Amino acid sequence: MMTTSTTVMPAELKPFLNHVYELKKGVRRMALYTTNRKFEPFIINRLDNQKIKYYIQSLGSERINIFFGHAECVNMICKVVDKPLNKLTPEEDFILGALLGYDLSIQCQRYCKRKGKIAS
């Protein structure tokens, strides 16, 4: 994955590194990155070195979700995301989307659709 004299970064890690950059610049307060478990040591090392709080959710033997960002957001995620994301209640899904900075109007539409209540 990496060499000693030159850093060779797998293309799959570039979105993660961009999320870290945006967190450090204040563009976002929280991020979610889904990746192969083989990158976990690199990601944990980077987040620890940057003093960024994170929560890892296992997706089986080969994949993981990594939620990372401001401590208060990650603490909330630890309480809300206790099951696979497709099993979240409409309320939990809304909270997650809001914490990740998704458009609130779209999150409201998504919530209403999942609850079966579409306003006209």
The 8 nearest C-alpha neighbors of each residue, nearest first, counted from 0:
[[1, 7, 8, 9, 2, 6, 38, 41],
 [2, 0, 7, 6, 8, 3, 5, 9],
 [1, 3, 5, 6, 4, 7, 0, 8],
 [2, 4, 5, 1, 6, 7, 0, 8],
 [5, 3, 2, 6, 1, 7, 0, 8],
 [6, 4, 2, 3, 7, 1, 8, 0],
 [5, 7, 1, 2, 8, 4, 3, 0],
 [8, 6, 1, 5, 2, 9, 0, 10],
 [7, 9, 6, 10, 1, 12, 0, 13],
 [8, 10, 11, 12, 7, 0, 13, 1],
 [9, 11, 12, 13, 8, 14, 7, 15],
 [10, 12, 9, 13, 14, 34, 15, 8],
 [13, 11, 15, 10, 14, 9, 16, 8],
 [12, 14, 16, 15, 10, 11, 17, 9],
 [15, 13, 17, 16, 12, 18, 11, 32],
 [16, 14, 18, 12, 17, 13, 32, 19],
 [17, 15, 19, 13, 18, 14, 20, 12],
 [16, 18, 14, 20, 15, 19, 13, 21],
 [19, 17, 21, 15, 20, 16, 22, 14],
 [20, 18, 16, 22, 17, 21, 23, 15],
 [19, 21, 17, 23, 18, 22, 24, 16],
 [22, 20, 26, 24, 18, 23, 19, 27],
 [23, 21, 19, 25, 27, 24, 20, 26],
 [22, 24, 20, 21, 25, 19, 26, 27],
 [25, 23, 21, 22, 26, 20, 27, 19],
 [26, 24, 22, 27, 23, 21, 28, 20],
 [27, 25, 21, 24, 22, 28, 23, 20],
 [28, 26, 22, 25, 29, 21, 100, 30],
 [29, 27, 68, 69, 22, 25, 26, 30],
 [28, 30, 68, 99, 67, 27, 69, 98],
 [31, 29, 67, 66, 99, 68, 18, 32],
 [30, 32, 66, 65, 67, 33, 64, 29],
 [31, 33, 65, 64, 15, 34, 66, 30],
 [34, 32, 64, 63, 65, 31, 62, 35],
 [35, 33, 62, 63, 36, 32, 64, 38],
 [34, 36, 62, 37, 61, 38, 63, 33],
 [35, 37, 62, 39, 61, 38, 63, 34],
 [38, 36, 35, 39, 40, 61, 62, 34],
 [39, 37, 36, 41, 40, 35, 42, 34],
 [38, 40, 42, 36, 41, 37, 43, 35],
 [41, 39, 43, 42, 38, 44, 37, 36],
 [42, 40, 44, 38, 39, 43, 45, 37],
 [43, 41, 39, 45, 44, 40, 46, 38],
 [44, 42, 46, 40, 45, 41, 47, 39],
 [43, 45, 47, 41, 42, 46, 48, 40],
 [46, 44, 42, 48, 43, 47, 49, 41],
 [45, 47, 51, 49, 43, 48, 44, 50],
 [48, 46, 50, 44, 49, 45, 43, 51],
 [49, 47, 45, 50, 46, 44, 51, 43],
 [48, 50, 46, 47, 51, 45, 44, 19],
 [51, 49, 47, 48, 46, 52, 45, 68],
 [52, 50, 46, 49, 68, 47, 53, 67],
 [51, 53, 70, 67, 68, 69, 50, 73],
 [54, 52, 67, 66, 73, 51, 68, 55],
 [53, 55, 66, 65, 67, 73, 56, 77],
 [56, 54, 65, 64, 66, 57, 63, 53],
 [55, 57, 64, 63, 65, 58, 54, 66],
 [56, 58, 63, 59, 55, 64, 62, 60],
 [59, 57, 63, 62, 56, 60, 64, 61],
 [60, 58, 57, 61, 62, 63, 56, 36],
 [59, 61, 62, 58, 57, 36, 63, 35],
 [60, 62, 36, 35, 59, 63, 58, 37],
 [63, 61, 35, 36, 58, 34, 59, 60],
 [64, 62, 57, 58, 56, 34, 33, 36],
 [65, 63, 33, 56, 32, 55, 66, 57],
 [64, 66, 55, 32, 31, 54, 33, 67],
 [65, 67, 31, 54, 53, 30, 55, 64],
 [68, 66, 53, 30, 29, 52, 73, 65],
 [67, 69, 29, 28, 52, 51, 30, 70],
 [68, 70, 72, 71, 28, 29, 73, 52],
 [69, 71, 73, 72, 52, 74, 68, 51],
 [70, 72, 74, 73, 69, 75, 68, 76],
 [73, 71, 75, 74, 70, 69, 76, 29],
 [72, 74, 76, 70, 75, 71, 67, 77],
 [75, 73, 71, 77, 72, 76, 70, 78],
 [74, 76, 72, 78, 73, 77, 71, 79],
 [77, 75, 73, 79, 78, 74, 80, 72],
 [78, 76, 74, 75, 79, 80, 73, 54],
 [77, 79, 76, 75, 80, 74, 81, 73],
 [80, 78, 76, 77, 81, 91, 75, 95],
 [81, 79, 76, 82, 77, 78, 84, 87],
 [80, 82, 79, 78, 77, 83, 56, 76],
 [81, 83, 80, 84, 86, 87, 85, 79],
 [84, 82, 86, 85, 87, 81, 80, 58],
 [83, 85, 86, 87, 82, 80, 92, 81],
 [84, 86, 83, 87, 82, 88, 92, 89],
 [87, 85, 84, 83, 82, 88, 92, 89],
 [88, 86, 84, 91, 92, 85, 89, 82],
 [87, 89, 91, 90, 92, 86, 93, 85],
 [90, 88, 92, 91, 110, 113, 93, 87],
 [89, 91, 93, 88, 92, 94, 110, 87],
 [92, 90, 88, 94, 93, 87, 89, 95],
 [91, 93, 89, 95, 90, 94, 87, 88],
 [94, 92, 90, 96, 91, 95, 106, 89],
 [95, 93, 91, 97, 92, 96, 98, 90],
 [96, 94, 92, 98, 93, 97, 91, 99],
 [95, 97, 99, 93, 101, 98, 94, 92],
 [96, 98, 100, 94, 99, 95, 101, 93],
 [99, 97, 95, 100, 96, 94, 29, 72],
 [98, 100, 96, 29, 97, 101, 30, 95],
 [101, 99, 97, 98, 96, 102, 27, 29],
 [100, 102, 96, 97, 99, 103, 106, 98],
 [101, 103, 105, 104, 106, 100, 97, 96],
 [102, 104, 106, 105, 107, 101, 97, 100],
 [105, 103, 107, 106, 102, 108, 109, 101],
 [104, 106, 108, 107, 103, 102, 109, 101],
 [107, 105, 103, 109, 104, 108, 110, 93],
 [108, 106, 110, 104, 105, 109, 103, 111],
 [109, 107, 105, 111, 110, 106, 112, 104],
 [110, 108, 106, 112, 107, 111, 105, 113],
 [109, 111, 107, 113, 108, 112, 89, 106],
 [112, 110, 116, 114, 108, 117, 113, 109],
 [111, 113, 115, 109, 114, 110, 116, 117],
 [112, 114, 110, 115, 111, 89, 109, 116],
 [113, 115, 111, 112, 116, 110, 89, 117],
 [116, 114, 112, 113, 111, 117, 110, 109],
 [117, 115, 111, 114, 112, 118, 113, 110],
 [116, 118, 111, 112, 115, 119, 108, 114],
 [119, 117, 116, 111, 108, 112, 115, 107],
 [118, 117, 116, 108, 111, 112, 115, 107]]
